Structure formats: C-alpha cells, structure tokens
Amino acid sequence: MGNILNIIDSRNHHKKTDGLIPLQQGPFFSQEFDNSFEYKFHNLKYISKTNNYFYIVEIAHNFGIIDAMSDILQMDKLIKLINNDKCKVILAYESEGDLNMSEFNNWYSKVCKPVDSQVKFSNFYIFHSDLNCKKNNKTKINFYPSPYFLESTSYDLNHIIKYQDGHLVTEMDYDFQHKTIQDIDIDKKTKHFLSFMRGMHNHRIALASYFEHNDLWYDNIISFLKIQWDYTGVIPEMLPEKYWESANKLGDREAVEIDTQNLKNKGGFSTMFTSNWEFYKETFLSVVSETIYDNDKLYFTEKICKPLMCLHPFILVTSPHSLKRLQKFGFKTFHPFIDESYDSEENGIKRMQMIFDELDKFRARPIQELKDWWKEILPILEHNQKVFLKLGKNKSKRIKYMEKLND
C-alpha cells in the first residue's frame, strides 16, 4: 500500500465525544505524519473490497478509550471489515500517559473477552505514551508504547532550525531561540535551580513544599502557577513528614510566575517551545517534575525535552527507572555528581526524600565548584542535544510502526 493511508472517517460515529479529539486535530496526525503519508478518507457506507483501511479515533482523556471501544463493538459493518483483516483500528492516546492498565485489563476481561470469538481484537491498536503500557497489557489488543513527545518535539525543532533559522515566535514576552554549546557562558550562572510547575499534581505539590520549606522561590527561577489548585489540606502521599507544615502553607501563597504575567489563559498556553534561554543561562540545574509519579507508568513529555534541547543538566521528579529509560534512548545523565540512585527507588516517599537530599547537597556546594562541574559536563550536554536532534532527523519509531501496519 506504500505511504497512502486509506482511513475510514470516524467523525460522527461516536455518541460520547467529551473523551475524544476531532479527527486530525490531535497529536496523532503530527507534522511528521503529514509529511510521511498521504491520507485518503472514506465513508464507511462506501467501502472498496480492494483496499485495506484504518479506523482512527483520537483520544483526549483515558475514559475515551473505553467509550470509543464500546461504540466500535456496536458497528457491525466495521467489525466485519476488522474480522476479515480489511481494517485495523487505531485508538491514538499519545497526549497523556495515564491509562490505568490494571483497570483496562479488567474491563477487557468483562466486556471484550466474552466476545473475542466474534471480534478479531488483534486488529486493534492503542498508541499510548506510557512506555510501560505494552509490558502491562494482558489483552489481545496491541499496545504501542509511543515516545511521541521526544520524537515530535525533536522533529519540530529540526524544522525550526532548518526553515526558521532556529527562531519561533511564542505567546510569551520572548521568542524561542535554538542555542548551541558555543552560546553557554558559565560565568553568567548565579542561581541553583530552574523548575516549571503549572498543573498541580501531587508530586508537584510535594516539590513545591520543598521549595517552600527552604524559601527558594525568589533566589531561583521557579514557576508555581497553581493551575487547577484544589488542595484541601490532604498531604501528598509521597511527601516526607518533615515538609508537611510547608505543604499546608502553599494554599496561602500566591502563584509564582516567571514568564506568564501577561498571559490571559495561564493554563492553556503551549509549553513545547516556551523556553527562555536567559533562564537556562542563569541557572545550574533543571528540576524537572514530569506529569506522572507512578510505579507502573513511565511517561516523557516536553518537560524533559526542554533541558535536553537547551543544554541543561537535570534531576527528574517522576516514576522510578525513568533515567534508565532515557539512557536507552542514548542520553547521558549526571551521576556521580548527582547521586541518581533515587531512580531505582520504588517507594514514593523514599524516592522523594532522596531527590530532596540531592537538592540539599547541590545547594550546599560552592558556586565555583558548580562552575567547575559545568565545564566537565559540557560534552554531555552537547551529546544530549545531538541525540535529541537525531530523533527528529531520522524516521521516527512511530512512522516505522505505522508503515509496518500499512504494509
């Protein structure tokens, strides 16, 4: 079939749409996909016997997967195509990594397994950004663990470098500028930490409690936007007791802004390339709070892309074994100057305390020692940026996987 995708138009087929994204408006149809495939859309009522098809539904929230599946199981003509190997179903949920695989497996056992002799579930594919989803899948449905954010952000950055001279206008009071190792001036660095916190997940409240406990808000570059703040005094489950009092003080603290003061919608702006080089130039370490802090899930977003493309070392507040997974992509991390044994700790409280201990030790080091360390890690930072850019220069795993399905 080559690079033509024959797609059955799924619009108007689904009763519940609050968990879905209108077709071609979500992350699945990325710029790289648009440049790699030609799309031909077809009405389910008028299907050629000579073609093989895809039925693609883009998912906005995790419950949309089950909603879409439930609708598809009622579509007799589509099921006939699926059972005859004339159609593959793709549920694309790459914008998040929060699908509870245990609950999904249970739902499949109750709803799908009783009819698996009537439906060829091996022709169903779920693209999901939890890199552990395939490992935790207990169903006949195929899961593709998608490194969407790493690959698509790299692809877009390569496009910005090639066609826009490394420059991108943003909604902020600054524009994004691609920088190289030659742009680093270590003598300009005066602040320990750079950290962005917008949505208030529990592990970010825990990290904010550390910043509050040590009064680090204004001596570093830290955003704390308190978007969807609904803290009711319940202590985050991963927060060590030493910081509970500080957690309770966060409700009275005003949002801390570093670059969003002039934005009307502080929760809706694109964060992909909102990276002010001045922030990276002034600071020694990115404290990256990823979206998930969960033992079962592993999920990378634009949050880790920022220090990789902006030549910055980092400590990662997220699921265990995330640093190891980054290393499998080819990236280098910063042990032993930063003790990265926290990455192997699966107890959430212990892992958070180990991260706090490393931040304490980092703050206690003399500024000159940090500058000397930076001189040593410049090759690592340049390596990481090159590896990151390479992800977008080469054909991505997503494209290769889709070509295989289309073969």
ABEGO torsion letter per residue (X at the ends): XEABBBBBBABGABABAAABBBBGABAABBAAAAAABBBBBBBAABBBAABBBBBBBBBABAAAAAAAAAAAAABAAAAAAAAAGABBBBBBBAABAABBAAAAAAAAAAAAAAAAAABBAAABBBBBABAAAAAABABABBBBBBAAAAAAAAAAAAAAAAAAGGBBBBABABBBBBBBAAABBAAABABABBBBBBBBBAAAAAAAAAAAAAGAAAABBBBBAGBGBABAGBBBAABBAAAAAAAAAAAABBBBBAAAAABABAAABBAAABBBAAAAAABABBBBBBABBBAABBBBBAAAAAAAAAGBBBBBBBBBGAAAAAAAAGBBBAOAABBAAAAABABAAAAAAAAAAAAAAAAABBAAAAAAAAAAAAAAAAAAAAAAAAAAABBBAAAAAAAAAAX
